[in-house]
Amino acid sequence: MTALTIRARWAILLITVIGFIWLAQPYTAFAATGNIDGTVTYFDGTAISGATVTATNTGDGTTGTATTDSSGAFSVTGVAAGTYIVSVTYSTRSSDLDSTSVSGVTVTSGKTSTISSAILIGGSGWVACDSVITTNCVQSMTVNGSSTSSARAEPFFSSSDVVYTPVYGVHPGTGSTYSGSTPYRNLSNFSLSTSDTFIIKILLDSFSPVATLALGGDLQSWSYDSATKVATYTIKPVAISRGATCDASSCQNQADGDMDAHLSFGSSDMSASTAPAAWVSALNGGYISTNAQYVTYPVPGAGAEANKYGFSSGAPHLKADGTLNTGFFKVFFPTAMVDYMWGFDGTSVLSFKSDITDSDGSFSTDSISATVQAGGLLVEKAGISYSTNDIELSVQTFAPSVSKIGASIMVALLAFIILWVVSRKRLSRSIF
């Protein structure tokens, strides 16, 4: 065998090897990628179609996308092996608020990684009603009678309440409602103030609300239409000072931030209340409104003090700027509640007494007048010092109104006339 032949054979072998390597490239590239499958649903299990799913590689930042089908299913295909964060955007609702991000999704070459649990839309983010989401969603929001794009409500729904529903400003550039430490809860950053009136309609299908708390809002009124299942809230923002830690047990001394205009509220069916069922029923339509950082749903007093209406509220003692933090509360008593607690018949003038016990043990008692409104009485008190307060309201005076005095006079006159007639008849009989 000549040297030329040997060289030729080596050349053929080399070309063959190179050819195999080249032919193997497509398979190698394919084998280095995988897929991510999963489903997207609303928090109540409703399948979400048309949602955008984005898988982001935590190593190099590369992404893959997919769109959910009518059953909420998606498949992000052909993404490189690695670890991914999978997020979902549905309409204008973003994953940072809807808790729709799943971290630590591992893609293995040539395999499909399936996310076992459905990725949820809603629960802790803005959920607007649309053709897919038709229950437990925000139907509309107006400011001063006009629709707005500068703010949106972010309710959290459960089977028994709408918990802590803050209203956020919307970033005019990105459309985001929250970004790290950016104070999007401060509505004054978006040309919204305490003089603006919001009307927020929420479609509720999981429960029927009984009472509302405006913890960081000045609630004007609220109602629930059982036929349409729409709760309507008319409410104004308030100035509020908030801290990182503040609850019924304690509240930090100085706030972390002061907001010129903040708005949040929540409603409950009161199913978790320890109050008697008749008391809860009488409470239907009632509310507590305050600029406190937290407030509890009301309960009646116990035993001999069953005629007292109690709740707790609190906020940092000092504002972030170091000045004294003061607040207010408004309590709306439906007529049925006033009648249940104090025998109100609609013709009397009630004066309330507020007993406030502060966290330092100090106690104060003040008289408060009640203002008659459609469907009940509104009791208001301003100038409260925080931090945590236990508040009890009770009737101090129960004075007859003019109409009741007039009725009493009429009854007395009628009785006099009857007695006079009877005495005249007796006199006539005695003469004969």
C-alpha positions in Angstrom: 0.0 0.0 0.0 1.4 3.3 -1.1 1.8 6.3 1.0 -0.7 8.0 -1.3 -3.3 5.3 -0.7 -2.8 5.5 3.1 -3.2 9.3 3.0 -6.3 9.0 0.9 -7.9 6.5 3.4 -7.1 8.8 6.3 -8.6 11.7 4.4 -11.8 9.7 3.7 -12.0 8.7 7.4 -11.5 12.3 8.5 -14.1 13.6 6.1 -16.5 10.8 7.3 -15.9 11.8 11.0 -16.4 15.5 10.2 -19.6 14.6 8.3 -21.0 12.6 11.2 -20.2 15.5 13.6 -21.9 17.9 11.2 -24.9 15.7 10.8 -25.1 15.3 14.6 -25.3 19.1 15.2 -29.1 19.4 14.7 -29.7 16.6 17.1 -27.3 18.0 19.6 -29.0 21.4 19.5 -32.4 19.8 19.9 -31.2 17.7 22.7 -29.9 20.8 24.6 -33.4 22.3 24.8 -36.6 21.3 26.6 -40.2 22.4 27.2 -42.2 23.9 30.0 -45.9 22.9 30.3 -48.5 24.1 32.7 -52.0 25.7 33.2 -53.2 29.1 34.2 -56.5 29.6 36.2 -58.3 32.2 38.1 -58.1 31.8 41.9 -61.5 30.1 41.9 -60.4 27.5 39.3 -61.8 29.2 36.1 -59.5 28.4 33.2 -57.8 31.6 31.8 -57.4 31.7 28.0 -55.3 34.3 26.2 -52.8 34.8 29.1 -49.2 35.4 28.1 -46.7 33.0 29.8 -43.0 34.1 29.9 -40.2 31.7 30.9 -37.0 33.6 31.9 -33.6 31.8 32.2 -32.1 32.9 35.6 -28.6 32.3 34.1 -28.4 34.2 30.9 -31.8 36.1 30.9 -33.1 34.4 27.7 -36.8 34.0 27.4 -39.5 31.8 25.8 -43.2 32.7 25.6 -46.5 31.0 25.0 -50.2 31.8 25.2 -52.8 29.8 27.1 -55.5 28.0 25.2 -59.2 27.7 26.1 -58.4 25.2 28.9 -55.7 27.5 30.4 -52.9 25.2 29.1 -49.6 26.4 27.8 -46.3 25.0 26.5 -43.2 27.0 26.2 -41.1 25.0 23.8 -37.4 24.9 22.7 -35.9 26.7 25.7 -32.3 25.9 26.7 -31.6 23.7 29.6 -31.4 25.6 32.9 -33.4 27.1 35.7 -36.4 29.4 34.9 -38.8 31.8 36.4 -42.2 31.4 34.8 -44.6 34.4 35.0 -48.0 35.2 33.6 -49.6 38.4 32.4 -53.3 38.5 31.6 -54.6 41.7 30.0 -53.2 44.5 32.0 -52.8 42.5 35.2 -49.1 41.8 36.0 -47.6 38.9 37.7 -45.9 40.9 40.5 -49.4 41.7 41.9 -51.2 38.5 41.0 -48.7 36.2 42.5 -48.4 34.4 39.2 -44.6 33.8 39.2 -43.2 30.3 39.7 -39.5 30.1 40.5 -37.0 27.3 40.2 -38.5 25.5 37.2 -35.7 23.2 35.9 -35.5 22.4 32.2 -33.6 19.2 31.2 -32.3 18.6 27.7 -34.8 16.8 25.6 -37.5 16.6 28.2 -40.7 18.5 29.2 -40.9 20.0 32.7 -44.5 20.2 33.9 -45.6 22.7 36.6 -47.7 20.5 38.8 -50.0 23.2 40.3 -52.0 25.7 38.2 -50.5 29.2 38.1 -53.1 31.5 39.6 -54.4 34.8 38.3 -56.0 36.9 41.0 -56.2 36.5 44.7 -53.9 39.4 45.5 -54.0 41.6 42.4 -56.3 43.6 40.3 -58.8 41.4 38.6 -61.1 43.2 36.2 -64.3 41.5 35.0 -64.2 40.4 31.3 -65.5 37.7 29.0 -63.5 35.0 30.9 -63.6 36.3 34.5 -67.2 36.9 35.4 -67.2 36.5 39.2 -65.3 38.0 42.0 -63.8 40.8 40.0 -63.7 44.6 39.8 -66.5 45.7 37.6 -65.7 49.4 37.4 -64.1 52.3 39.1 -64.8 56.0 38.6 -63.3 59.2 40.2 -65.6 62.1 40.6 -68.1 60.5 38.3 -65.7 59.7 35.4 -63.7 56.6 34.5 -60.1 56.7 35.4 -56.9 55.1 34.1 -54.7 56.6 36.9 -55.7 54.2 39.6 -57.1 50.7 40.1 -58.3 48.5 43.0 -56.3 45.4 44.0 -58.7 43.2 45.9 -57.9 39.9 47.6 -60.9 37.5 47.4 -61.8 34.6 49.6 -64.9 32.6 50.4 -66.0 35.0 53.1 -64.5 38.4 52.5 -62.7 40.9 50.4 -59.5 41.5 52.4 -57.6 44.7 52.3 -58.5 46.2 48.9 -55.9 49.0 48.3 -56.2 51.5 45.5 -53.0 52.0 43.7 -51.8 54.7 41.3 -50.9 53.5 37.8 -47.5 54.4 36.4 -48.2 56.4 33.2 -45.3 54.9 31.3 -45.3 51.2 32.2 -48.8 50.7 33.4 -47.5 49.1 36.6 -49.2 49.7 39.9 -46.3 48.7 42.1 -42.5 48.7 41.8 -40.4 47.9 44.8 -40.2 50.8 47.2 -42.1 53.2 44.8 -45.0 54.6 46.9 -47.7 53.8 44.5 -50.2 53.6 47.3 -49.8 57.4 47.8 -52.4 58.6 45.4 -51.2 62.2 45.6 -48.3 61.1 43.3 -51.0 60.6 40.6 -52.9 63.9 41.1 -55.5 62.2 43.3 -56.4 63.7 46.7 -58.6 63.4 49.7 -61.2 65.6 48.0 -61.8 63.0 45.2 -64.7 60.6 45.4 -64.2 57.1 44.2 -67.1 54.8 43.2 -65.9 51.2 43.0 -68.1 48.3 41.9 -67.0 44.8 42.7 -68.8 41.7 41.5 -69.0 39.2 44.4 -70.1 35.6 43.8 -68.3 33.8 46.6 -70.2 35.5 49.5 -72.7 38.2 50.5 -71.0 41.1 52.4 -72.5 42.2 55.7 -70.1 44.8 57.0 -67.3 46.9 55.6 -64.1 48.3 57.1 -62.4 51.3 55.5 -58.9 51.1 57.0 -57.4 54.1 55.3 -60.4 55.6 53.7 -63.4 57.8 54.3 -66.3 55.6 53.4 -69.4 57.6 52.4 -71.7 54.7 51.8 -71.8 51.1 50.5 -74.4 48.7 49.4 -74.9 45.2 48.0 -77.4 44.1 45.3 -78.1 40.5 45.9 -79.8 40.2 42.5 -76.8 41.4 40.5 -74.2 40.4 43.2 -72.5 43.8 42.9 -71.1 45.6 45.9 -70.8 49.4 45.4 -68.5 51.5 47.5 -68.5 55.3 47.6 -65.3 56.3 49.3 -62.7 59.1 49.6 -58.9 58.8 50.2 -57.4 59.9 53.6 -54.0 61.0 54.9 -52.4 58.1 56.7 -49.1 57.2 58.4 -48.0 53.5 58.2 -45.4 51.4 59.8 -43.9 48.0 59.0 -45.3 46.5 62.2 -48.8 47.4 63.5 -51.5 45.0 64.6 -54.0 44.6 67.4 -51.3 43.6 69.9 -48.8 46.5 69.3 -47.8 49.2 66.8 -44.4 50.8 66.3 -43.9 54.2 67.8 -43.0 56.1 64.6 -44.3 55.5 61.1 -42.1 54.5 58.2 -44.0 56.7 55.8 -46.7 59.4 55.5 -49.1 59.4 52.6 -51.2 62.4 51.6 -53.9 60.3 50.0 -54.4 56.6 50.7 -57.4 54.4 50.0 -58.2 50.8 51.1 -61.2 48.9 52.4 -62.6 45.4 52.9 -65.9 43.6 53.4 -66.9 40.5 55.2 -69.9 38.2 55.6 -69.1 38.1 59.3 -69.2 34.3 59.3 -66.2 34.2 61.5 -67.7 36.6 64.1 -68.2 35.4 67.6 -71.3 37.7 67.9 -74.8 36.2 68.1 -76.4 35.5 64.7 -79.2 38.0 65.4 -76.6 40.7 66.1 -74.7 40.0 62.9 -78.0 40.1 61.0 -78.8 43.5 62.5 -75.3 44.7 61.5 -76.0 44.2 57.8 -75.0 47.4 55.9 -72.9 48.8 58.7 -69.3 50.0 58.5 -66.4 51.5 60.3 -64.3 54.1 58.5 -60.9 55.4 59.8 -57.4 56.5 58.9 -55.9 53.9 61.2 -53.5 51.3 59.8 -55.6 48.5 61.1 -59.1 48.1 62.4 -61.1 45.1 63.5 -64.7 44.1 62.8 -67.0 45.0 65.6 -68.4 42.7 68.4 -71.0 43.3 71.1 -70.0 43.6 74.7 -70.4 40.5 76.9 -72.7 39.9 79.8 -74.0 43.0 81.5 -72.2 45.1 78.8 -74.0 43.5 75.9 -75.3 46.9 74.9 -71.8 48.1 74.0 -70.4 48.1 70.4 -66.7 47.4 70.5 -63.8 47.4 68.0 -60.0 48.0 67.9 -57.9 50.3 65.7 -54.3 51.5 65.7 -51.5 53.2 63.9 -48.0 54.5 64.8 -48.0 57.1 67.6 -45.9 59.5 65.5 -45.9 60.3 61.9 -42.7 59.7 59.8 -41.9 63.4 60.2 -42.0 63.0 64.0 -45.2 64.9 64.7 -48.2 63.4 66.6 -50.3 61.0 64.5 -54.0 61.6 65.1 -57.0 60.0 63.5 -60.7 59.6 63.4 -63.4 57.0 63.2 -66.9 56.9 61.7 -69.3 54.2 62.6 -72.5 53.6 60.7 -75.2 51.8 62.6 -78.1 50.4 60.5 -81.5 51.1 62.0 -81.9 47.4 62.8 -78.7 47.4 64.8 -79.7 50.5 66.9 -83.0 48.9 67.5 -81.4 45.5 68.5 -78.9 47.1 70.8 -80.8 50.0 72.3 -84.5 49.7 71.3 -84.4 52.6 68.8 -87.8 53.2 67.3 -86.8 55.9 64.8 -88.4 58.7 66.7 -85.8 59.3 69.4 -82.6 61.3 69.6 -79.6 59.3 70.6 -76.3 60.5 72.1 -73.4 58.1 72.2 -70.5 57.7 74.7 -67.1 56.5 73.4 -64.8 54.7 75.8 -61.3 54.5 74.4 -58.5 52.6 76.1 -55.0 53.2 74.7 -52.1 50.8 74.7 -50.5 52.6 77.6 -53.6 51.9 79.7 -55.0 55.5 79.6 -58.8 55.8 79.4 -61.0 58.5 78.0 -64.7 59.0 77.7 -66.4 61.5 75.4 -69.9 62.2 74.2 -70.6 61.8 70.5 -73.7 62.9 68.6 -75.2 60.7 66.1 -76.4 62.0 62.7 -79.5 60.5 61.2 -78.8 59.2 57.7 -80.8 57.1 55.3 -81.1 53.7 56.8 -79.4 54.4 60.2 -77.2 56.6 62.3 -73.6 57.8 61.8 -71.4 58.3 64.8 -68.2 60.3 64.3 -65.1 61.1 66.4 -62.0 63.0 65.4 -58.7 63.8 67.2 -57.9 60.3 68.3 -54.3 59.6 69.4 -52.7 56.4 68.3 -51.1 53.8 68.7 -53.5 50.9 69.6 -57.0 51.6 70.9 -59.8 49.5 72.2 -63.0 51.4 71.5 -66.5 50.8 72.9 -69.6 52.8 71.9 -72.8 52.9 74.0 -75.9 55.1 74.3 -75.4 57.8 76.8 -78.8 59.6 76.5 -82.1 58.5 75.0 -84.2 61.6 74.7 -87.7 61.7 73.1 -87.9 63.8 70.0 -90.6 66.4 69.4 -92.6 63.9 67.5 -92.6 61.5 70.4 -93.5 64.3 72.9 -96.4 65.3 70.6 -97.6 61.7 70.4 -97.5 61.5 74.2 -99.5 64.6 74.5 -102.1 63.3 72.1 -102.4 60.1 74.0 -102.9 62.0 77.2 -105.6 64.2 75.7 -107.3 61.2 74.3 -107.3 59.5 77.7 -108.7 62.7 79.3 -111.5 62.8 76.8 -112.4 59.2 77.4 -112.4 59.7 81.1 -114.5 62.8 80.7 -117.1 61.0 78.6 -117.3 58.1 81.0 -117.7 60.4 84.0 -120.6 62.3 82.2 -122.4 59.0 81.5 -122.1 58.0 85.1 -123.4 61.4 86.2 -126.4 61.1 83.9 -127.2 57.7 85.3 -127.0 58.9 88.8 -129.5 61.7 88.1 -132.1 59.4 86.7 
